[in-house]
Amino acid sequence: MTETLPPLLLIGCGKMGGAMLAGWRERGLGETLVVDPFATGPIPGATLLRDAAEIPAGFAPAAVVLATKPQEAPASLPTYARFAGSAVFVSIMAGKTVGFMQGLLGQGAAVVRAMPNTPAAVRQGFTVAFAGPGVSPSQRGLADTLLAATGEVDWVAEEGLLDPVTAVSGGGPAYVFLLAELLEAAAVEQGIPADLARRMARATVAGSGALLAASTEDAAQLRKNVTSPKGTTERALAVLMAQQAWPDSISKAIAAATARSRELAG
């Protein structure tokens, strides 16, 4: 049974914005406007607008979801400042801080920052959120409902944690897809037919993820469960762990992504 959501305004309907909208549709969309000059449209269940100037004067959204690129924020956000007195702003823009957004929307704006990831498209996403000052319990509850439409949601009390969150879970799917890509290429190098290599690599990564999600054991223990003493997996892991190759690379990659998130704060 679905419960109709309150009026919503979605700014940007790309991959992530579109995934969120699809999740809301399953929850029961109320009056919903989407502002996106690049959308091919139409958008089922919502009204597509090409420009913020087209928003009807009487429209009063309960939430304004900012799903645009962070580089577009300085030019676009002031347009929506008129909703700051009543709506909660839910931003999924990487790096842009609550203070930055309040500087464009007004210091009294209620802002929730959130970092989802692309498995949201199949309702398997993981989102971490932070509620800025002035966000009421009901506004936080609405933000949680909107974010939970695409998967699991957790909240942090320190805004600065969203930078490493962006690096780990926000960018994490790319690292996993890279693993699948490299496994497929290595399989082909060893003579496995390309189609089989592709299916095998994808199924291995997807199946391992499902096992990890279902298991109560630590990831380290699951790795050990696969690794027989003096066996083939142990030999492979010895290469990956030689001189801390994988641990150091992952650590440096997350640090680099975290630093970039902080740079995007503007």
C-alpha positions in Angstrom: 0.0 0.0 0.0 1.4 3.4 -1.0 1.1 6.7 0.8 1.0 9.8 -1.4 4.1 12.0 -0.9 3.7 15.8 -0.4 4.4 18.2 -3.2 8.0 17.9 -4.4 10.3 19.9 -6.6 13.2 18.0 -8.2 16.0 20.0 -9.7 17.9 17.8 -12.2 16.7 14.5 -13.5 19.9 12.7 -14.6 20.8 9.2 -13.5 20.6 9.8 -9.8 17.7 12.2 -9.9 15.9 9.9 -12.2 16.5 6.9 -9.9 15.2 8.8 -6.9 12.1 9.9 -8.8 11.4 6.3 -9.8 11.7 5.3 -6.2 9.2 8.0 -5.2 6.9 6.9 -7.9 6.7 3.5 -6.2 5.9 5.3 -2.9 3.1 7.3 -4.4 3.8 10.6 -6.0 1.8 13.7 -5.2 2.2 16.9 -7.1 5.7 16.8 -8.4 7.6 19.2 -10.7 10.9 18.5 -12.3 13.2 21.3 -13.6 15.7 20.0 -16.1 16.5 21.7 -19.4 18.2 18.6 -20.7 15.6 15.9 -20.0 14.1 14.2 -23.1 10.7 13.9 -21.3 8.0 13.2 -20.7 8.5 12.1 -17.1 5.7 9.7 -15.8 3.9 11.1 -12.8 5.6 14.5 -12.8 5.5 17.7 -14.7 8.7 18.5 -16.6 9.7 22.2 -16.8 12.7 23.5 -18.8 13.4 26.5 -16.6 12.7 27.5 -13.0 10.8 30.5 -14.3 8.0 28.1 -15.4 7.3 27.0 -11.8 3.7 28.1 -11.0 3.5 31.0 -8.6 1.3 29.1 -6.1 3.4 25.9 -6.1 4.5 25.2 -2.5 6.8 22.1 -2.3 7.5 20.4 1.0 11.0 19.4 -0.3 13.3 20.8 -3.0 15.7 18.1 -4.1 18.9 19.4 -5.6 20.3 16.8 -8.0 22.3 19.0 -10.3 26.1 19.1 -10.8 27.9 21.0 -8.0 29.5 23.3 -10.5 26.0 24.6 -11.4 25.0 25.5 -7.8 26.2 29.1 -7.7 24.1 30.1 -10.7 21.0 27.9 -10.0 20.4 27.9 -6.3 19.4 31.5 -5.7 16.4 30.9 -8.1 14.9 28.6 -5.4 15.5 30.8 -2.4 11.8 31.7 -2.3 11.0 28.2 -1.0 13.4 28.5 1.9 10.7 29.6 4.4 8.8 26.3 4.2 10.6 23.6 2.2 13.5 21.4 3.2 16.3 21.4 0.7 17.8 17.9 0.1 21.1 18.2 -1.7 22.9 15.3 -3.3 25.6 17.6 -4.8 29.1 16.3 -3.9 31.2 18.7 -1.8 28.8 21.6 -1.5 28.4 22.3 2.2 25.3 23.4 4.2 26.9 26.8 4.8 27.6 27.2 1.1 24.0 26.4 0.2 22.6 28.7 2.9 24.8 31.5 1.5 22.8 31.2 -1.7 19.4 30.2 -0.3 19.3 32.3 2.8 20.8 31.6 6.3 17.5 30.3 7.5 17.2 27.7 4.8 16.7 24.1 6.1 19.3 22.0 4.3 19.9 18.3 4.3 23.1 17.0 2.6 23.0 13.5 1.3 25.4 11.2 -0.6 23.6 8.3 -2.4 25.2 5.9 -4.9 24.3 4.4 -8.2 22.8 1.1 -7.0 19.9 3.4 -6.1 18.8 2.6 -9.7 17.9 -0.9 -8.6 16.7 0.1 -5.1 20.0 -1.2 -3.6 21.6 2.1 -2.9 23.2 3.3 0.3 22.8 7.0 1.3 24.5 8.8 4.2 22.8 12.1 5.2 23.5 15.1 7.4 20.8 17.5 8.7 21.9 21.1 8.9 20.9 23.6 11.6 17.2 24.5 11.5 16.0 21.2 10.0 12.9 20.2 11.9 12.2 16.6 13.0 9.4 16.4 10.4 11.6 17.8 7.7 14.3 15.3 8.5 11.7 12.6 8.5 10.5 13.6 5.0 14.1 13.7 3.8 14.6 10.2 5.2 11.5 9.0 3.4 12.7 10.4 0.1 16.2 9.0 0.4 15.0 5.6 1.6 13.0 5.1 -1.6 16.2 4.0 -3.3 17.8 1.8 -0.5 19.3 2.1 2.9 19.8 5.4 4.7 22.0 6.4 7.6 22.7 9.7 9.2 25.9 11.3 10.6 26.2 14.1 13.2 29.3 15.6 11.6 29.0 17.2 8.2 32.8 16.7 7.5 32.2 12.9 7.4 30.3 13.3 4.1 33.6 13.9 2.3 35.0 10.4 3.0 31.5 9.0 2.6 31.5 10.4 -0.9 34.9 8.7 -1.6 33.8 5.3 -0.2 30.2 4.7 -0.9 29.5 7.4 -3.4 32.4 6.4 -5.7 32.6 2.8 -4.5 30.5 1.3 -7.3 33.1 2.6 -9.8 35.8 0.7 -7.9 33.7 -2.4 -7.9 32.9 -2.1 -11.6 36.7 -1.6 -12.3 37.3 -4.9 -10.5 34.8 -6.6 -12.8 36.3 -5.0 -15.8 39.8 -6.2 -14.8 38.7 -9.7 -14.0 37.0 -9.9 -17.4 40.2 -8.7 -19.2 42.4 -11.1 -17.2 40.1 -14.0 -18.0 40.4 -13.2 -21.7 44.2 -13.1 -21.4 44.1 -16.6 -20.0 42.2 -17.9 -23.1 38.6 -17.8 -21.8 36.1 -16.8 -24.5 35.1 -13.1 -24.2 31.4 -13.8 -23.6 32.1 -16.3 -20.9 34.7 -14.0 -19.3 32.2 -11.2 -19.2 29.4 -13.3 -17.7 31.8 -15.0 -15.2 33.3 -11.7 -14.0 29.9 -10.0 -13.5 28.4 -13.0 -11.8 31.4 -13.4 -9.5 31.3 -9.7 -8.4 27.5 -9.7 -8.0 27.3 -13.0 -6.2 30.1 -12.0 -3.9 28.3 -8.8 -3.1 25.1 -10.7 -2.3 27.0 -13.1 -0.1 28.6 -10.2 1.7 25.3 -8.6 2.3 23.7 -11.8 3.6 26.6 -12.8 5.8 27.2 -11.9 9.5 30.9 -12.5 9.0 33.4 -9.7 8.4 34.7 -9.2 4.9 38.1 -10.3 6.1 36.7 -13.6 7.3 34.8 -14.2 4.0 38.1 -13.6 2.2 39.8 -16.2 4.4 37.0 -18.6 3.8 37.9 -18.6 0.0 41.6 -18.9 0.6 42.8 -22.4 1.0 46.4 -22.8 2.4 48.9 -23.1 -0.4 46.1 -23.0 -3.0 45.4 -20.9 -6.1 43.6 -18.0 -4.3 46.4 -17.7 -1.8 48.9 -17.4 -4.7 46.8 -14.7 -6.3 46.4 -12.8 -3.1 50.1 -12.9 -2.5 50.5 -10.9 -5.7 47.8 -8.4 -4.8 49.1 -7.9 -1.3 52.8 -7.8 -2.3 54.4 -4.8 -0.6 50.8 -3.7 0.5 49.9 -3.0 -3.2 46.2 -3.2 -2.9 45.8 -1.8 0.6 48.0 1.2 -0.2 46.3 1.8 -3.5 42.8 1.7 -2.0 43.9 4.0 0.9 45.4 6.5 -1.5 42.4 6.4 -3.8 40.0 7.1 -1.0 42.2 9.9 0.3 42.3 11.5 -3.2 38.6 11.3 -3.6 38.0 12.7 -0.1 40.3 15.6 -0.9 38.5 16.3 -4.2 35.2 16.3 -2.3 36.5 19.0 0.0 37.8 21.0 -3.0 34.3 21.0 -4.5 33.0 22.8 -1.4 33.9 26.0 -3.2 
